[in-house]
């Protein structure tokens, strides 16, 4: 129990990184809705308003690709520290913006930081988790996103009641500034490094120390077996070191494509379009400004609560595959419902009907965040071998963000021209990925990251008794040395 509580606490702290992603992403929704921001920025065009979102997502794609290039070289802790530094610079620039150009520059810089962060935190948490609780521990990274979304909506609404002026939108942006600094300090002091990453870097003794520290509840023989297996599998995979993208798809095609597909899939459910432009959707239903901001806050609350509940009670108990299939099935049905309700009631005075149209948006957020948000980020990381985890996860996250740029930038124009029919684009995409998931996504529940290889038909190294005994003798020597040092201190 002690190790679960320990990793749970570490996961909550690491989730500051994904909280920043969710908050800075969500704050755009209320920022662009404030008349004070619109006036201060010189009444930007629809294209520039869309760029507030699109530039940020483009920055996220750049950050994810940077992770692909240098994530392994720096290691999980150092790379997250770099992201903390960059995101702090980005949010300071946004908060201090005096024109739309400066604001967009701050959005791009912060986007690059959280793009790297949001794809690294799930990797880090999956690598320090016990296989029995990896759904809970790894899923907390997704809960950080939804918690950030919720807080950004309520803070944005609360600041709408501030005196008219720049404070209405500067204060919500400024609230983000301390969090990157706080996370940087935690990473530099008490947060453990990934034992798997340390093995890959050849730091075996340090990896062993971190592994024992993290898995403090395991008996000595269990530590010996698990560490020996983990080390053998990682060293085997390192012998097949990938030198090019072509080799990635030759040796690990299924695993790489599943990771990329699961991230591209989330963009094509339309979640970001609905989240960013829900204020436009509410306005099209004739809802007043104050109510719009309140509805955005309720949207974020539904996102976080459904995400937290399913992370605790479903991800480890039910499994990733079932959650993805159930989530995509729900998205298909709900988006058809939302499109029909908006078509029927959008241009009428029927308040009850408009309520049913808003209900479609809420059913969507509960289904998406409850079933897909945490699950997809975790699943995309855990299906990959150690040698590729950072590289391919960066590519997968980049595909998620690049697709988002296109469909989100098109959002205002699409809603203006084809209205609720834009939903049907996402219905078709979600159905395609539902079929793909059913046939090609294996279950990873309760498997160690090394055992997952077998689910994809890859070799899992068998560890003999001699290897386990050798590992045990090293641990015993360490224990004796610590005992002698303690006696000398006394």
C-alpha positions in Angstrom: 0.0 0.0 0.0 2.9 2.3 0.8 4.3 2.2 -2.7 0.9 2.9 -4.2 0.4 5.9 -2.0 4.0 7.1 -2.9 3.5 6.8 -6.6 0.0 8.3 -6.3 1.6 11.4 -4.6 4.3 11.6 -7.3 1.6 11.3 -10.0 -0.4 14.1 -8.5 2.7 16.4 -8.5 3.6 15.3 -12.1 0.1 16.2 -13.2 0.9 19.8 -12.7 2.4 19.5 -16.1 -0.8 18.3 -17.7 -2.8 20.7 -15.6 -0.9 23.5 -17.3 -1.8 22.0 -20.6 -5.5 21.8 -19.7 -5.7 25.3 -18.1 -3.8 27.1 -20.9 -5.8 25.3 -23.5 -9.1 26.0 -21.8 -8.5 29.6 -20.9 -8.6 30.5 -24.5 -12.3 29.7 -24.5 -13.2 32.3 -22.0 -10.5 34.8 -23.0 -11.8 35.2 -26.6 -15.3 35.5 -25.2 -14.5 38.6 -23.0 -15.5 41.9 -24.7 -12.6 43.6 -22.9 -10.1 41.3 -24.6 -11.8 41.8 -28.0 -11.6 45.6 -27.6 -8.1 45.7 -26.2 -6.8 43.5 -29.1 -8.4 45.8 -31.7 -11.4 43.6 -32.6 -9.5 40.8 -34.3 -11.0 39.1 -37.3 -12.4 35.5 -37.2 -9.1 34.3 -38.7 -7.0 35.9 -35.9 -9.5 34.7 -33.3 -9.0 31.2 -34.7 -5.3 31.7 -34.7 -5.3 32.1 -30.9 -6.2 28.4 -30.8 -4.4 27.3 -33.9 -1.0 28.9 -33.1 -1.1 27.3 -29.7 -1.8 23.9 -31.1 1.0 24.4 -33.7 3.3 25.2 -30.8 2.2 21.9 -29.1 3.1 20.0 -32.3 6.6 21.6 -32.3 7.0 20.7 -28.6 6.1 17.1 -29.2 8.6 16.8 -32.1 11.3 18.4 -29.9 10.6 15.6 -27.4 11.1 13.1 -30.2 14.5 14.6 -30.9 15.9 15.2 -27.4 13.6 13.5 -24.9 15.7 10.4 -24.5 18.9 12.3 -24.5 17.8 14.6 -21.6 15.8 12.0 -19.7 12.3 12.3 -18.3 13.2 14.6 -15.4 15.4 17.0 -17.3 13.1 17.3 -20.3 10.1 18.1 -18.0 12.3 20.8 -16.3 13.0 22.3 -19.7 9.3 22.4 -20.4 8.6 24.1 -17.0 11.0 26.9 -17.9 9.6 27.5 -21.4 5.9 27.4 -20.3 6.6 30.0 -17.6 8.1 32.3 -20.2 5.1 31.7 -22.5 2.5 32.5 -19.9 4.3 35.6 -18.7 4.3 36.9 -22.3 0.6 36.2 -22.7 -0.2 37.9 -19.4 1.8 41.0 -20.3 0.6 41.2 -24.0 -0.1 44.7 -25.3 -1.2 43.6 -28.8 -2.5 40.5 -30.6 1.0 39.7 -32.1 2.6 39.5 -28.6 -0.4 37.4 -27.4 0.0 35.0 -30.2 3.8 34.7 -29.6 3.1 33.8 -25.9 0.5 31.2 -27.0 3.0 29.6 -29.4 5.8 29.5 -26.8 3.6 28.1 -24.0 2.1 25.6 -26.6 5.5 24.2 -27.4 6.2 23.6 -23.7 3.0 21.9 -22.9 3.2 19.9 -26.1 6.4 18.3 -24.8 5.0 18.0 -21.3 1.7 16.4 -22.0 3.3 13.5 -23.9 6.2 13.1 -21.4 4.1 12.9 -18.2 2.2 9.8 -19.2 5.5 8.1 -20.2 7.1 9.0 -16.9 4.1 7.8 -14.9 3.7 4.6 -16.8 7.4 3.8 -16.2 7.3 4.3 -12.4 3.9 2.5 -11.9 3.2 -1.0 -10.7 1.4 -2.9 -13.4 -1.6 -3.6 -11.1 -2.2 0.2 -10.6 -0.8 1.7 -13.8 -4.3 2.7 -15.1 -4.8 4.7 -11.9 -1.3 6.2 -11.7 -0.9 6.8 -15.4 -4.5 8.0 -15.8 -3.8 10.9 -13.3 -2.0 12.6 -16.2 -5.3 12.8 -18.1 -7.1 14.0 -15.0 -4.6 16.8 -14.8 -5.8 17.9 -18.3 -9.5 17.8 -17.3 -8.9 19.5 -14.0 -7.0 22.3 -15.8 -9.9 22.6 -18.2 -12.4 22.9 -15.4 -10.4 25.5 -13.5 -9.8 27.6 -16.6 -13.5 27.8 -17.2 -14.5 28.7 -13.7 -11.7 31.2 -13.3 -12.6 32.8 -16.7 -16.2 33.1 -15.6 -15.3 34.6 -12.2 -13.0 37.2 -13.7 -15.9 38.1 -16.0 -17.4 39.8 -12.9 -14.3 41.9 -12.3 -14.4 45.6 -13.3 -14.5 45.9 -17.1 -10.9 46.1 -18.4 -7.7 44.1 -19.0 -7.8 42.6 -15.5 -10.7 40.3 -16.7 -8.4 38.4 -19.0 -4.9 39.1 -17.6 -5.6 37.6 -14.1 -6.7 34.2 -15.4 -3.5 34.0 -17.6 -1.3 35.2 -14.7 -2.6 32.5 -12.4 -0.6 29.9 -14.4 2.8 31.6 -13.8 3.7 29.9 -10.4 2.9 26.4 -11.4 5.8 25.8 -13.8 8.2 27.1 -11.1 6.7 24.8 -8.4 6.9 21.7 -10.7 10.5 22.6 -11.6 11.5 22.6 -7.9 9.8 19.3 -7.3 11.5 17.7 -10.3 14.9 19.0 -9.0 14.4 17.7 -5.4 12.2 14.8 -4.5 10.7 13.3 -7.7 12.3 9.9 -8.6 13.8 9.3 -12.0 12.5 6.5 -14.2 14.3 3.2 -13.5 13.7 2.1 -17.1 15.2 5.3 -18.5 18.2 4.9 -16.2 18.8 1.3 -17.4 18.6 2.5 -21.0 21.3 5.1 -20.1 23.5 2.4 -18.6 23.0 3.6 -15.0 22.1 0.2 -13.6 23.0 0.9 -9.9 21.0 4.2 -9.9 18.1 2.4 -11.6 18.1 -0.4 -9.0 18.0 2.2 -6.1 15.1 4.1 -7.7 13.2 0.8 -8.4 13.5 -0.3 -4.8 12.5 3.2 -3.6 9.4 3.2 -5.8 8.3 -0.4 -5.2 9.0 -0.4 -1.5 6.1 -2.8 -0.7 7.5 -5.7 -2.8 9.2 -8.6 -1.1 12.9 -9.0 -1.9 12.5 -11.9 -4.3 9.7 -10.0 -6.2 12.0 -7.0 -6.6 14.8 -9.3 -7.8 12.5 -11.0 -10.4 10.9 -7.8 -11.7 14.1 -5.8 -11.9 15.9 -8.7 -13.7 13.1 -9.1 -16.2 12.8 -5.3 -16.8 16.6 -5.0 -17.3 16.8 -8.0 -19.6 13.9 -6.8 -21.8 15.3 -3.3 -22.1 18.8 -4.5 -22.9 17.4 -6.9 -25.5 15.5 -4.0 -27.1 18.6 -1.8 -27.1 20.4 -4.5 -29.1 17.8 -3.9 -31.8 18.4 -0.1 -31.5 16.4 1.8 -34.1 18.4 4.1 -36.4 15.6 5.4 -38.6 11.9 5.9 -38.8 11.9 3.2 -41.5 13.3 0.7 -39.0 10.6 1.7 -36.5 7.9 0.5 -38.8 9.8 -2.5 -39.9 10.5 -3.9 -36.4 7.6 -2.4 -34.3 5.0 -1.5 -36.9 1.9 -2.6 -35.0 2.9 -0.9 -31.7 4.0 2.3 -33.4 0.9 2.6 -35.5 -1.4 1.9 -32.5 0.2 4.7 -30.5 0.0 7.1 -33.4 -3.6 6.1 -34.2 -4.9 6.4 -30.7 -3.6 10.0 -30.5 -4.9 11.0 -34.0 -8.2 9.4 -33.0 -8.8 11.8 -30.1 -8.4 14.8 -32.3 -10.9 13.4 -34.8 -13.6 12.9 -32.2 -14.0 16.7 -32.5 -13.3 17.3 -28.7 -11.2 20.3 -29.2 -13.6 21.9 -31.7 -16.5 21.5 -29.3 -14.4 22.6 -26.3 -12.9 25.7 -28.0 -16.1 26.9 -29.7 -18.8 25.8 -27.3 -19.3 29.6 -26.6 -20.1 30.1 -30.3 -22.5 27.1 -30.2 -24.3 28.4 -27.1 -24.5 31.9 -28.7 -26.1 30.3 -31.8 -28.8 28.9 -29.5 -29.6 32.4 -28.2 -28.0 32.1 -24.8 -26.8 35.3 -23.1 -23.1 36.0 -22.3 -23.1 35.3 -18.5 -25.0 32.0 -18.9 -22.5 31.0 -21.6 -19.6 31.4 -19.2 -21.4 29.4 -16.6 -22.2 26.6 -19.0 -18.5 26.5 -20.0 -17.7 26.1 -16.3 -20.2 23.2 -15.9 -18.7 21.7 -19.0 -15.3 21.6 -17.4 -16.6 20.2 -14.2 -18.4 17.4 -16.0 -15.1 16.7 -17.8 -13.0 16.4 -14.6 -15.5 14.5 -12.5 -16.2 11.8 -15.2 -12.5 11.6 -15.9 -11.6 11.1 -12.2 -14.3 8.6 -11.5 -13.5 6.3 -14.4 -9.7 6.6 -13.8 -10.3 5.3 -10.2 -12.9 2.7 -10.9 -12.6 1.5 -14.6 -9.1 1.8 -16.2 -7.5 -1.0 -14.1 -10.7 -2.9 -13.4 -12.3 -2.9 -16.9 -9.3 -2.4 -19.2 -8.1 0.1 -21.8 -9.5 -1.7 -24.9 -13.0 -1.8 -23.6 -13.0 1.8 -22.5 -11.7 3.0 -26.0 -14.4 0.9 -27.8 -17.2 2.1 -25.4 -16.0 5.7 -25.7 -15.9 5.8 -29.5 -19.3 4.1 -29.7 -20.7 6.7 -27.3 -19.2 9.6 -29.4 -20.8 8.3 -32.6 -24.3 8.2 -31.1 -24.0 11.4 -29.1 -22.6 13.5 -32.0 -25.5 12.4 -34.2 -27.9 13.4 -31.4 -26.2 16.8 -30.9 -26.3 17.5 -34.7 -30.1 16.7 -34.9 -31.0 18.7 -31.8 -29.1 21.8 -33.1 -30.7 21.5 -36.5 -34.2 21.2 -35.1 -34.1 23.8 -32.3 -31.3 26.3 -33.2 -33.5 28.8 -35.0 -36.6 28.4 -32.8 -37.9 29.9 -29.5 -38.3 26.5 -28.0 -36.2 26.8 -24.7 -36.8 23.1 -23.8 -35.6 22.0 -27.2 -32.5 24.3 -26.9 -31.9 22.6 -23.5 -31.8 19.2 -25.2 -29.3 20.7 -27.7 -27.0 21.8 -24.9 -27.5 18.4 -23.3 -25.8 16.8 -26.4 -22.6 18.8 -25.6 -22.6 17.6 -22.0 -23.3 14.0 -22.9 -20.3 14.3 -25.2 -17.9 15.7 -22.6 -18.9 13.1 -20.0 -18.3 10.3 -22.5 -15.1 11.6 -24.0 -13.4 12.5 -20.7 -14.8 9.5 -18.9 -13.7 6.9 -21.4 -11.1 8.3 -23.7 -9.1 11.3 -22.3 -6.9 9.5 -19.7 -7.1 6.1 -21.4 -5.7 7.3 -24.8 -2.7 9.2 -23.3 -1.8 6.2 -21.1 -2.4 3.6 -23.8 -0.3 5.4 -26.4 2.7 5.4 -24.0 2.4 1.9 -22.5 2.1 0.0 -25.9 5.6 1.2 -27.0 8.9 -0.5 -26.3 11.4 1.4 -24.1 13.7 2.2 -27.0 10.9 3.9 -28.9 8.7 5.3 -26.1 9.8 8.9 -26.2 10.4 9.0 -30.0 7.1 7.5 -31.1 5.0 9.1 -28.4 6.4 12.5 -29.6 5.3 11.6 -33.1 1.9 10.4 -31.9 1.3 13.6 -29.9 2.5 15.7 -32.9 -0.1 13.9 -35.1 -2.7 14.7 -32.5 -1.8 18.4 -32.5 -1.3 18.8 -36.3 -4.7 17.3 -37.0 -6.1 19.6 -34.3 -4.7 22.7 -36.1 -6.6 21.9 -39.2 -10.0 21.0 -37.8 -9.9 23.7 -35.1 -8.8 26.5 -37.4 -11.7 25.5 -39.7 -14.1 25.5 -36.8 -15.6 29.1 -37.0 -15.8 28.9 -40.8 -17.3 25.4 -40.7 -20.0 26.3 -38.1 -20.8 29.5 -40.1 -21.2 27.7 -43.4 -22.4 24.1 -42.6 -23.4 24.5 -39.0 -24.2 21.4 -37.1 -23.3 19.2 -40.2 -19.6 19.6 -39.1 -20.4 17.0 -36.4 -20.9 14.4 -39.1 -17.3 14.7 -40.1 -16.3 13.6 -36.6 -19.0 10.9 -36.5 -17.4 9.2 -39.6 -13.9 9.5 -38.2 -15.0 8.1 -34.8 -16.7 5.1 -36.5 -13.5 4.4 -38.5 -11.4 4.3 -35.4 -14.0 2.2 -33.6 -13.6 -0.5 -36.2 -9.8 -0.1 -36.0 -9.7 -0.4 -32.2 -12.0 -3.5 -32.3 -9.6 -5.4 -34.6 -6.2 -4.0 -33.8 -6.0 -2.7 -30.2 -4.9 -5.4 -27.7 -5.5 -5.2 -24.0 -2.7 -4.0 -21.7 -4.4 -4.2 -18.3 -2.3 -5.7 -15.5 0.7 -6.4 -17.8 4.1 -5.0 -17.0 5.5 -2.7 -19.7 7.8 -5.5 -20.8 5.1 -8.2 -20.9 3.0 -5.9 -23.2 5.4 -6.9 -26.0 3.8 -10.4 -26.1 0.3 -8.9 -26.8 1.8 -7.5 -30.1 3.6 -10.7 -31.0 7.0 -9.4 -30.0 9.6 -11.4 -28.1 9.6 -11.2 -24.3 12.9 -12.1 -22.8 12.8 -15.0 -20.3 15.0 -14.5 -17.3 16.6 -17.6 -15.8 17.2 -18.4 -12.1 20.8 -17.4 -12.4 19.9 -13.9 -13.5 17.4 -13.5 -10.6 20.0 -14.9 -8.1 22.6 -12.5 -9.4 20.2 -9.7 -9.0 19.4 -10.9 -5.5 23.1 -11.1 -4.4 23.6 -7.5 -5.6 20.6 -6.3 -3.5 21.9 -8.3 -0.5 25.3 -6.7 -0.8 23.7 -3.3 -0.9 21.6 -4.1 2.2 24.7 -5.3 4.1 26.6 -2.2 3.1 23.8 0.1 4.3 23.7 -1.9 7.6 27.5 -1.5 8.1 27.3 2.3 7.3 24.5 2.7 9.8 26.5 0.9 12.5 29.5 3.1 11.8 27.3 6.3 12.0 26.0 5.1 15.4 
